[in-house]
Amino acid sequence: MPPNTTSSSGQTRGKSGRKKGRRTRLILIVLVLAIIGGVGYGAFWSISTVRASFPQTKGSIELDGLSGPVDVKRDGNGIPQIYAATDEDLFMAQGYVQAQDRFYEMDVRRHMTSGRLSEMFGKDQVDNDEFLRTLGWKRVAEEEYETTLSAETKKYLQAYAKGVNAYLRGKDGEDISLEYAALGFSNDYKPAEWTPVDSVSWLKAMAWDLRANMQDEIDRSLMTSRLGPQQIADLYPQYPYGRNKTIVQEGEYNRTTEEYEQSGSTDASDGHSGLAGGATAPDGLQSQLSGLYDELDDVPTAVGVNGNGIGSNSWVIGGAHTISGKPLLANDPHLSPSLPSVWYQMGLHCKSVSEKCQYDVSGYTFAGLPGVVIGHNQNIAWGMTNSGADVADLYLEKLTGDGYEYDGKVRAFTTREEKIDVAGGASKTIVVRETNNGPLLSDRDDELVKVGKKATVDQEAPDRGDGYGIALRWTALDPGTSMDAVFAMNKATDWNGFRKAAALFDVPSQNLVYADTENNIGYQLPGRIPKRGEGDGSLPSPGWDSKYEWTGYIKQSELPYEYNPERGYIVTANQAVVDKEKYPYTLTTDWGYGTRSQRITDLIESKLKGGGKVSTDDMRQMQLDNSSEIAKLLVPLLLKIDVPDKDVRDGQKLLEGWNYTQDADSAAAAYFNAVWRNILKLAFGNKLPKELRVEGQCLYVEPVDTTGPADEDRRVRECGQRDADSAQPDGGDRWFEVVRSFLDDEDSDWWQAPGNRTDDPATNRDELLGRALEDARWELTAKLGKDMDTWNWGRLHRLYLKNQTMGTDGPGFLQFMLNRGPYNMGGGEAAVSATGWNAAGGYTVVWVPSMRMVVNLDDFDKSKWINLTGASGHAYNTHYIDQTDKWAKGELLDWVSTKRAVDENTEDTLLLKP
């Protein structure tokens, strides 16, 4: 039976501005319907269809299962604040409200995490489902729910699911979202009830997108087909500990360095260990790893860019250095742009905090997940960035018949069958095989099995036999307690409580920054981080040798932390957590290189110089800093190049006097970034193997192990194979460090590039820089026109917001309805305002500050926040993208959380009644 719905009487029509907004929206809908009518869908797509799924936000609704009334108060941006008298009512209401705004998004996510996308979208998703079933996220989530989560957490998950299902009850697809109405054209899909495991599975998807260095592990192996060991080492330089500060400087971990030295525990690594016990990757394995990368890259993103280039900023400043005298905490995670935004803003408030109702928390969460992931309660605030800890390793497996070799003996696979249902087609059953190291990912591609038969390794490896496969060892494939951590963090009241909550946050490993109203600040690295026998996780390891197994996990008490450091602030932006010389364990070999973190540190130090104090708006301004650190390094050299062509000289002059800021209207930023892209292409991109270069870009390249000018008689034609958003060189701060490392070596082989029909070969640094200045001038002439007065960075650097299913693969009219943009953006790669772009593929924005927040611990109602899009997932709803323009301009909304302030800002109130 559908819930009994009663609308309150005497509602006003609202303010004139809101009426104007509705009128404009209806005009847009009518225009869209007119367009659709021209292709035959007008009879179906009525205005009532488009509006049918908009949520009720006023009046009252009766919900079976509530023990008492719940108030849902929404502000002018549709952001809900929920007030309840019990924990169960609070989370049941959260489930109901999130389903009102975002159920289609929730449904797609749970189908992704369980490997059931084919049920919604048909046969095109079968390959993805096979791979996701092989990973087994839902199977692990089910085990987690049954065996490791606390009884309290299960109770909350059940209440949340009850709220979602109360919303679904009695509704057809078109009553839930426009996308379901569109799906009705092609199949008879009907949403199923929500389960607690659906929420837990989402954490696995989050962990997958934040899994650290798996791409680097594959890329290094693929590079061996064209580059020698030293050349690969050139492209993965050591972290610059002497220049870019680590996160932890004054704390570290509970045991002292002396105690670790006395125990002989020193497994920190100085470099990358070899593949399979020291071998380079042969041709067969090249194809195998390339195929695996393709599989990884095709898996739909949950929160990030499939592990490529993901970053975030978060920092906290103690009260001694703020205008208010209490801490300020900022956070802006950098993730793939999506519509709706991956984040959902809300407040969860007990009417009276007590043993039966323990929460008064506000912040950002994910639709489909109870609780708040990032935010504050009335005592503490916290933020997160990806730590980059290496928690996933690939193992090369020696396959023999129905088993695999391990320490000289053959073990039987662990197997299970998975049935994949396909909308509009026949179902398919697959067999998943696992070794002691994890699922055999290479089984998901027939070609990988074939090339595995040709793979060779060093002399110590077992005979080839039936071939080699690739298995995955990953911490998130073991049941954990991260869902417990979310609730524990939401109700923590001090540093000790926060650290106890952090100890439950096993995957993904995140940098956690902390502040409280008692004027304390802190940092904690949580997570289940493995210890390794041999190898450092930087390259695939030999699965047949027990010496390469994981030997355990770093204890929580041994993980780095910092509390009230003397300097008065803590910065995390994906840089190294702690100096490797001062810490006994290898957390990863692939940190971010600290460009953003050091810039933030410099901005803070500049503000504090002479006793200065930091305000909330200062924190916002720091988030918007778009200075290009690589431009500061290269522009002085570029201006010294003697350029004979007048048009190229005109471009070069744009860089004179430029302050290195990448504003959207800057012509200098446009030209420099084009130059940077061409430097990377000439010096590195054209020398990388085809598996790393952009798909379809073909080159005549030199044979293996050569970086200098080509011998024309020896050059061969090779075409790139990788998606443009994930190709190399991507231009991130690793490449900043690569270029910096040999910038003074003007005759390095890397500066050499072959000539073409119009240019002579480059034989040194300045000749290559000159070529890049010229190539960039003609590239921008083609893209932006010959008149440089019309050039600006925003015209190149554009953000497109797309619905992640039908907005990318649906019919054109549906993409028109669901997608928004483009937006001309400032900022750039490895800037604090990190609107990332991949230099190998182009200038389009591929990741963004997915939200921004600044928490004021002196007065929480003076905190600020913004989302990438809006609260609603319904196209043409007022709150679909109502925050985007402000987000693009760097503005923040008021973030109120106390009852008085919430009431003052409430525009719609919905009463949920038992």
DARA-V567401 format. One record per residue. N is the residue number from 0. RES is the residue in one letter. OMEGA is omega in degrees with one decimal (NA if undefined). D_FIRST is the distance of its C-alpha to the first C-alpha in whole Angstrom. Layout:
BEGIN
N RES OMEGA D_FIRST
N RES OMEGA D_FIRST
END
This chain:
BEGIN
0 M 176.7 0
1 P 178.1 4
2 P 177.6 6
3 N -173.7 9
4 T 178.1 12
5 T 177.7 15
6 S 177.9 18
7 S -177.5 21
8 S 172.7 24
9 G 178.7 28
10 Q 176.9 27
11 T -179.6 30
12 R 176.6 31
13 G -176.6 32
14 K -176.6 36
15 S 179.5 38
16 G 179.4 38
17 R 177.1 34
18 K 178.0 34
19 K 178.7 37
20 G 178.6 35
21 R -178.2 32
22 R 178.6 34
23 T -178.8 36
24 R 179.2 33
25 L 176.5 32
26 I 178.3 35
27 L -179.9 35
28 I 179.1 32
29 V 178.7 33
30 L 178.3 36
31 V -179.6 34
32 L 177.9 33
33 A 178.3 36
34 I -178.9 37
35 I 178.5 34
36 G 179.5 35
37 G 178.4 38
38 V 169.6 37
39 G -177.5 35
40 Y -172.8 31
41 G -178.2 31
42 A -178.0 29
43 F -173.2 26
44 W 175.7 27
45 S 176.3 26
46 I -179.8 26
47 S 177.1 23
48 T -178.6 22
49 V -176.0 24
50 R -171.4 22
51 A -174.7 19
52 S 179.3 18
53 F -174.8 20
54 P 169.6 19
55 Q -177.2 18
56 T 177.9 21
57 K 177.7 21
58 G -178.1 20
59 S 178.2 17
60 I 175.6 14
61 E 179.4 12
62 L 174.5 11
63 D 177.0 10
64 G 175.2 14
65 L 176.6 16
66 S 179.9 19
67 G -178.8 20
68 P 178.3 20
69 V 177.3 21
70 D 174.9 23
71 V -175.8 23
72 K -178.8 26
73 R 177.8 27
74 D -176.7 31
75 G 175.2 32
76 N 177.9 32
77 G -179.1 28
78 I -174.5 29
79 P 169.2 26
80 Q -172.7 27
81 I 179.2 25
82 Y -177.6 26
83 A -176.9 24
84 A 177.5 26
85 T 177.4 25
86 D -176.8 26
87 E 177.5 22
88 D -179.0 21
89 L -176.2 23
90 F 172.6 22
91 M 177.8 18
92 A 177.4 19
93 Q 178.1 21
94 G -179.8 19
95 Y -175.2 16
96 V 178.2 19
97 Q 176.9 21
98 A 175.7 18
99 Q -173.7 18
100 D -164.5 21
101 R -170.3 22
102 F -179.6 19
103 Y 176.7 21
104 E 178.5 24
105 M -177.3 23
106 D 178.2 21
107 V -179.5 25
108 R -178.0 27
109 R 174.8 25
110 H 176.1 26
111 M -175.6 29
112 T -179.6 30
113 S -179.5 28
114 G -177.2 31
115 R 179.2 28
116 L -179.8 28
117 S 178.6 29
118 E -179.9 26
119 M -166.4 25
120 F 172.6 29
121 G -167.1 30
122 K -178.8 34
123 D -177.6 35
124 Q -176.0 34
125 V -179.1 35
126 D 177.1 38
127 N -179.5 36
128 D 178.2 34
129 E -178.7 37
130 F -178.8 38
131 L 174.7 35
132 R 178.0 34
133 T 174.9 38
134 L 173.0 38
135 G -178.6 35
136 W -176.1 33
137 K 178.3 30
138 R 178.1 32
139 V 179.5 34
140 A 177.6 31
141 E 178.4 29
142 E 178.7 32
143 E -178.9 33
144 Y -176.2 29
145 E -166.7 30
146 T -170.7 34
147 T -177.3 35
148 L -178.0 32
149 S 178.5 32
150 A 179.3 30
151 E 178.6 29
152 T 178.2 29
153 K 179.4 26
154 K 179.4 24
155 Y 178.1 24
156 L 178.3 23
157 Q 178.6 20
158 A 178.6 19
159 Y 179.6 19
160 A 178.2 17
161 K 178.3 15
162 G 177.2 15
163 V -176.7 15
164 N 174.3 12
165 A 176.4 10
166 Y -176.4 11
167 L -170.6 10
168 R 175.1 7
169 G -176.8 6
170 K 168.4 10
171 D -176.0 13
172 G -176.7 16
173 E 175.7 18
174 D -174.7 15
175 I 176.9 16
176 S 176.4 20
177 L -178.9 23
178 E 178.2 24
179 Y 176.4 21
180 A 178.1 22
181 A 178.0 25
182 L -179.6 24
183 G 177.5 23
184 F -170.8 26
185 S 178.2 27
186 N -176.8 25
187 D -178.2 21
188 Y 175.0 20
189 K 179.6 17
190 P 176.1 16
191 A 178.1 15
192 E 177.1 14
193 W 177.3 17
194 T 176.1 19
195 P -179.4 22
196 V 176.9 25
197 D 178.2 23
198 S -178.6 25
199 V -179.3 28
200 S -179.0 29
201 W 178.6 29
202 L 176.7 32
203 K 177.6 34
204 A 177.3 33
205 M 179.7 35
206 A -179.4 38
207 W -179.0 38
208 D -178.4 39
209 L -169.8 41
210 R 172.3 43
211 A -155.5 47
212 N -177.1 49
213 M 178.3 48
214 Q 177.4 49
215 D 178.9 53
216 E 178.6 53
217 I -176.3 53
218 D 179.4 55
219 R 178.9 58
220 S -179.9 58
221 L -178.9 58
222 M -175.6 60
223 T 178.5 63
224 S -178.1 63
225 R -174.1 65
226 L 176.9 66
227 G -177.4 68
228 P -178.8 67
229 Q 178.3 69
230 Q 177.4 67
231 I 177.3 64
232 A 176.4 65
233 D -174.9 66
234 L 175.1 62
235 Y -176.4 61
236 P 177.1 63
237 Q 176.5 63
238 Y -177.4 61
239 P -175.8 63
240 Y -177.7 63
241 G -176.4 66
242 R -177.7 65
243 N -171.8 61
244 K 174.7 60
245 T 177.3 58
246 I -176.3 55
247 V -178.8 56
248 Q -175.3 60
249 E 178.1 61
250 G 169.6 58
251 E -174.4 57
252 Y -169.4 56
253 N 179.2 57
254 R -178.2 60
255 T 176.7 63
256 T -178.9 65
257 E 178.9 68
258 E 178.1 66
259 Y -179.8 64
260 E 179.0 68
261 Q 179.9 69
262 S -179.3 66
263 G -177.1 67
264 S 179.9 63
265 T -179.5 64
266 D 177.9 62
267 A -174.1 61
268 S 177.7 62
269 D -175.7 64
270 G -177.0 63
271 H 178.7 61
272 S -175.3 62
273 G 175.7 63
274 L 173.7 60
275 A 175.9 60
276 G 173.5 63
277 G -177.8 65
278 A 167.9 65
279 T -176.7 64
280 A 179.4 61
281 P -174.5 63
282 D -177.8 62
283 G 179.5 59
284 L 174.6 57
285 Q -178.6 57
286 S -179.1 55
287 Q 179.9 53
288 L 177.6 52
289 S 177.2 52
290 G 178.1 49
291 L 178.4 48
292 Y 178.8 48
293 D 178.1 46
294 E 179.6 43
295 L -174.6 43
296 D -179.3 43
297 D 179.9 40
298 V -178.1 38
299 P 178.9 35
300 T 174.5 36
301 A 179.4 33
302 V -171.9 35
303 G -176.7 39
304 V -177.9 41
305 N 175.5 41
306 G -176.1 44
307 N 168.8 46
308 G -176.4 48
309 I 177.5 45
310 G 176.5 46
311 S 173.8 45
312 N 169.2 47
313 S 176.3 47
314 W -178.5 49
315 V -178.9 50
316 I -178.0 53
317 G -174.7 54
318 G 179.0 55
319 A -176.4 58
320 H -179.6 58
321 T 179.8 55
322 I -176.8 56
323 S -175.3 53
324 G 176.1 55
325 K -174.8 52
326 P 169.1 50
327 L -178.2 49
328 L -179.2 47
329 A 178.5 46
330 N 171.5 44
331 D 179.6 43
332 P -178.2 42
333 H -174.2 43
334 L 177.1 40
335 S 172.6 39
336 P 178.8 38
337 S 179.2 35
338 L 0.7 32
339 P 176.3 30
340 S 178.2 32
341 V -177.1 32
342 W 176.8 32
343 Y -177.6 29
344 Q 174.8 30
345 M 174.1 29
346 G 178.3 30
347 L -170.5 28
348 H 168.4 29
349 C 179.7 29
350 K 172.7 30
351 S -176.8 33
352 V -177.0 34
353 S -179.7 34
354 E -178.8 34
355 K 177.2 30
356 C -163.1 30
357 Q -167.0 32
358 Y 170.6 32
359 D -166.1 33
360 V -177.9 33
361 S 178.4 33
362 G -175.3 34
363 Y 173.6 33
364 T 176.8 30
365 F 173.6 28
366 A -175.9 25
367 G -176.0 23
368 L 176.9 26
369 P -179.2 25
370 G 179.5 28
371 V -176.4 31
372 V 179.3 34
373 I 178.9 36
374 G -179.3 37
375 H 164.3 38
376 N -177.0 37
377 Q 179.6 39
378 N -174.5 42
379 I 172.4 42
380 A 179.6 42
381 W 175.6 42
382 G -177.3 42
383 M 164.3 42
384 T -179.8 44
385 N -176.8 44
386 S -176.3 47
387 G 178.7 48
388 A -176.6 49
389 D -176.2 49
390 V -179.4 47
391 A 178.3 47
392 D 172.2 50
393 L 178.2 50
394 Y 173.1 52
395 L -174.1 54
396 E 175.4 54
397 K -176.6 57
398 L 179.5 55
399 T 179.7 57
400 G -179.4 55
401 D -178.9 52
402 G -178.4 53
403 Y -175.3 54
404 E 178.9 57
405 Y -177.7 57
406 D 173.8 61
407 G 179.0 62
408 K 179.5 60
409 V 176.5 57
410 R 177.0 54
411 A 173.6 51
412 F 161.9 48
413 T -175.2 45
414 T 171.5 42
415 R 176.5 39
416 E 177.9 37
417 E 178.1 34
418 K -178.5 32
419 I 176.4 31
420 D -173.5 29
421 V 177.6 29
422 A 177.3 27
423 G -178.6 29
424 G -179.4 32
425 A 176.7 33
426 S -179.1 32
427 K 178.4 35
428 T 177.4 36
429 I 174.7 38
430 V 177.1 40
431 V 177.7 41
432 R 178.2 44
433 E 169.9 45
434 T 176.6 48
435 N 179.7 49
436 N 179.5 48
437 G -177.6 45
438 P -179.4 43
439 L -175.4 46
440 L -177.6 45
441 S 176.2 47
442 D -174.0 46
443 R 177.3 43
444 D -177.2 46
445 D -178.5 48
446 E -180.0 51
447 L 177.7 51
448 V -178.9 52
449 K -177.5 55
450 V 175.8 56
451 G 178.2 56
452 K -177.9 58
453 K -176.0 61
454 A 175.5 60
455 T 179.3 63
456 V -175.6 64
457 D -172.5 67
458 Q -178.9 69
459 E -179.2 67
460 A 176.6 64
461 P 178.6 64
462 D -175.1 65
463 R -178.2 62
464 G -179.1 61
465 D 176.4 58
466 G 179.6 57
467 Y 175.6 56
468 G 178.9 52
469 I 178.2 50
470 A -178.7 48
471 L 169.4 46
472 R -173.5 46
473 W -174.7 44
474 T -176.6 43
475 A 176.7 39
476 L 170.3 39
477 D 179.6 39
478 P -177.1 37
479 G -173.2 37
480 T -176.8 36
481 S 178.4 35
482 M 173.6 32
483 D -176.6 33
484 A -178.6 36
485 V -178.4 33
486 F 179.8 32
487 A 179.2 36
488 M -178.1 37
489 N -177.5 35
490 K 175.8 36
491 A -176.5 40
492 T -178.8 42
493 D -176.1 45
494 W -179.0 47
495 N 177.5 47
496 G 178.6 43
497 F 179.5 43
498 R 176.3 45
499 K 176.4 43
500 A -179.3 40
501 A 179.9 42
502 A 178.3 43
503 L -174.4 40
504 F -171.2 39
505 D 176.1 41
506 V -8.7 39
507 P 177.2 40
508 S -176.6 43
509 Q 167.7 43
510 N -179.8 46
511 L 173.5 45
512 V -167.6 46
513 Y 169.4 46
514 A 176.8 47
515 D -175.4 47
516 T 176.4 47
517 E 174.0 50
518 N 174.7 52
519 N 173.2 52
520 I -178.2 51
521 G 177.1 50
522 Y 174.9 50
523 Q 168.4 48
524 L 175.4 48
525 P 170.2 45
526 G 174.8 44
527 R -174.0 45
528 I -171.0 48
529 P 163.0 50
530 K -177.7 54
531 R 173.9 56
532 G 172.3 59
533 E -177.2 60
534 G -178.4 59
535 D 177.8 58
536 G -176.9 54
537 S 179.3 56
538 L 177.1 56
539 P -175.9 55
540 S 178.2 56
541 P -177.8 58
542 G -178.2 55
543 W -175.9 58
544 D -175.8 59
545 S 179.9 58
546 K -177.3 60
547 Y 178.6 57
548 E 167.7 55
549 W -176.4 53
550 T -178.7 54
551 G -179.2 52
552 Y 176.6 50
553 I 179.7 52
554 K 178.0 51
555 Q -178.8 49
556 S -179.5 52
557 E -179.5 54
558 L -175.9 52
559 P 174.1 53
560 Y 178.1 52
561 E -177.2 54
562 Y 179.5 54
563 N 178.6 56
564 P -175.6 58
565 E -178.0 61
566 R 171.9 61
567 G 177.0 58
568 Y 178.0 55
569 I -178.8 53
570 V 171.1 53
571 T 177.5 50
572 A 175.0 50
573 N 175.5 50
574 Q 177.3 54
575 A -178.5 55
576 V -174.9 54
577 V 179.3 57
578 D -176.1 61
579 K 178.9 61
580 E -176.8 65
581 K -176.2 63
582 Y -169.4 60
583 P -175.9 61
584 Y 173.8 58
585 T 176.4 57
586 L 173.6 53
587 T 170.5 54
588 T -171.6 56
589 D 173.3 54
590 W 157.6 54
591 G -169.4 53
592 Y 168.6 57
593 G -179.2 56
594 T -179.4 57
595 R -176.7 54
596 S -179.4 55
597 Q 176.7 58
598 R 177.5 58
599 I 178.2 55
600 T 179.3 58
601 D 178.3 61
602 L 178.6 59
603 I -179.1 58
604 E 178.5 62
605 S -179.4 63
606 K -176.5 61
607 L -177.5 62
608 K 179.3 66
609 G 177.7 68
610 G 179.4 65
611 G -179.5 63
612 K -175.6 59
613 V 177.3 56
614 S 176.0 53
615 T -179.0 49
616 D 173.6 51
617 D 178.4 53
618 M 177.9 50
619 R -179.5 49
620 Q 176.8 52
621 M 178.4 52
622 Q -176.1 49
623 L -178.3 50
624 D -176.3 54
625 N -179.8 54
626 S 178.3 58
627 S -178.6 59
628 E 178.7 61
629 I 176.5 62
630 A 178.6 63
631 K -179.0 65
632 L -169.6 67
633 L -173.4 68
634 V 178.1 68
635 P 177.7 72
636 L -178.9 73
637 L -178.6 71
638 L 179.5 73
639 K -177.1 77
640 I 176.8 76
641 D -176.1 79
642 V -176.9 77
643 P -175.0 79
644 D -177.1 77
645 K -178.7 76
646 D 177.5 73
647 V 176.5 72
648 R 178.1 74
649 D 175.6 72
650 G 179.4 69
651 Q -179.2 70
652 K 176.3 71
653 L -176.1 68
654 L 179.9 68
655 E 178.7 71
656 G 178.2 70
657 W -177.9 66
658 N 174.6 65
659 Y 176.1 62
660 T -175.2 59
661 Q 176.5 56
662 D -178.1 55
663 A -176.7 53
664 D -175.2 56
665 S 174.3 59
666 A 179.8 61
667 A 178.7 63
668 A 178.3 60
669 A -176.4 59
670 Y -178.7 62
671 F -178.2 62
672 N 173.7 59
673 A 176.5 60
674 V 179.7 64
675 W 178.9 62
676 R -178.0 60
677 N 172.5 63
678 I -179.2 65
679 L -179.2 62
680 K -176.4 62
681 L -174.2 66
682 A -171.9 66
683 F -170.2 64
684 G -178.2 61
685 N -179.0 64
686 K -179.8 65
687 L 177.6 61
688 P -175.6 60
689 K -178.0 58
690 E -178.5 55
691 L -176.3 55
692 R -175.1 56
693 V -179.6 54
694 E 176.6 53
695 G 177.0 55
696 Q -173.0 58
697 C -178.1 61
698 L 165.5 64
699 Y -170.5 67
700 V 178.8 68
701 E 174.4 70
702 P -174.1 70
703 V 171.2 69
704 D 177.8 70
705 T 177.4 72
706 T -178.6 71
707 G -179.0 74
708 P -174.8 75
709 A 166.5 74
710 D -171.5 77
711 E -178.5 76
712 D -176.0 77
713 R -174.1 75
714 R -179.4 72
715 V -178.2 69
716 R 177.5 66
717 E 179.0 62
718 C 179.9 59
719 G -174.1 56
720 Q -171.3 53
721 R 175.9 51
722 D -173.8 48
723 A -177.8 49
724 D -176.1 47
725 S 179.8 48
726 A 177.7 52
727 Q -0.5 55
728 P -175.0 57
729 D 176.3 54
730 G 178.6 56
731 G -170.8 54
732 D 167.6 57
733 R -179.8 58
734 W 170.8 59
735 F -175.6 61
736 E 177.2 62
737 V -178.3 64
738 V 179.9 66
739 R -171.4 67
740 S 178.2 68
741 F -179.8 71
742 L -179.0 71
743 D 178.4 75
744 D -171.0 76
745 E -177.3 76
746 D 177.6 77
747 S 176.9 75
748 D -178.8 74
749 W -179.2 70
750 W -178.2 72
751 Q -178.9 73
752 A -178.8 71
753 P 175.8 73
754 G 175.6 74
755 N -175.0 73
756 R -176.3 74
757 T -174.5 75
758 D 173.0 75
759 D 176.1 77
760 P 171.8 76
761 A -177.0 75
762 T 178.4 77
763 N -175.0 76
764 R -174.1 74
765 D 176.4 75
766 E 177.6 75
767 L 177.3 72
768 L 177.2 71
769 G 176.2 73
770 R -179.0 71
771 A 176.4 68
772 L -179.0 69
773 E -178.5 70
774 D 179.9 67
775 A 179.4 64
776 R -176.9 66
777 W 174.1 66
778 E -178.8 62
779 L 174.0 61
780 T 178.9 63
781 A -175.4 61
782 K -171.2 58
783 L -179.1 59
784 G -176.8 62
785 K -177.4 66
786 D -176.8 66
787 M 177.0 65
788 D -179.9 64
789 T -178.2 61
790 W 164.5 60
791 N -174.5 58
792 W -177.5 55
793 G 178.7 52
794 R 175.6 53
795 L -167.3 53
796 H -170.0 51
797 R 178.6 47
798 L 174.4 44
799 Y 177.1 41
800 L -174.7 37
801 K 167.1 35
802 N -168.2 32
803 Q 174.6 32
804 T -176.1 31
805 M 176.6 31
806 G 177.7 33
807 T -175.0 36
808 D -178.9 35
809 G 176.4 33
810 P -173.4 35
811 G -177.9 37
812 F -179.1 35
813 L 175.0 32
814 Q 177.5 34
815 F -178.3 36
816 M -169.7 32
817 L -172.8 31
818 N 178.5 35
819 R 179.1 37
820 G 9.1 41
821 P 174.2 43
822 Y 177.3 44
823 N -169.9 48
824 M 164.3 49
825 G -179.5 51
826 G -179.1 52
827 G -177.6 52
828 E 177.5 52
829 A 168.5 53
830 A 175.7 53
831 V 171.6 52
832 S -163.5 50
833 A 168.9 49
834 T -168.3 47
835 G 174.2 48
836 W -178.8 50
837 N -173.1 51
838 A 178.1 55
839 A -172.9 55
840 G -177.5 52
841 G -171.6 53
842 Y -177.6 52
843 T 179.8 48
844 V -178.8 46
845 V 166.0 44
846 W -168.0 43
847 V 162.8 43
848 P -170.2 42
849 S 169.5 39
850 M 172.3 39
851 R 175.5 41
852 M 171.2 41
853 V -178.2 44
854 V 178.8 43
855 N -176.2 46
856 L 175.0 46
857 D 179.5 48
858 D -175.1 45
859 F 179.7 42
860 D 173.9 41
861 K 175.4 44
862 S -177.3 42
863 K 176.6 42
864 W 176.4 39
865 I 175.7 38
866 N 179.5 36
867 L -179.3 37
868 T -179.4 34
869 G -177.7 31
870 A -170.2 28
871 S 171.3 26
872 G -176.2 25
873 H 177.5 25
874 A 178.9 28
875 Y 168.1 29
876 N -179.4 27
877 T -171.7 30
878 H 178.7 29
879 Y 179.1 30
880 I -172.8 33
881 D 175.8 34
882 Q -170.0 36
883 T -179.6 38
884 D 178.2 41
885 K 177.0 42
886 W -178.0 41
887 A 179.2 44
888 K -179.5 46
889 G 179.6 46
890 E 176.1 45
891 L 175.8 42
892 L 170.9 40
893 D -179.6 40
894 W -177.9 38
895 V -178.2 37
896 S 177.3 35
897 T -175.4 37
898 K -178.9 35
899 R -177.5 37
900 A 177.3 37
901 V -179.9 34
902 D -179.5 33
903 E -176.1 36
904 N -177.6 35
905 T 174.0 31
906 E 178.8 30
907 D 175.3 26
908 T 176.1 24
909 L 177.4 21
910 L 173.2 20
911 L -173.6 17
912 K 176.5 16
913 P NA 15
END
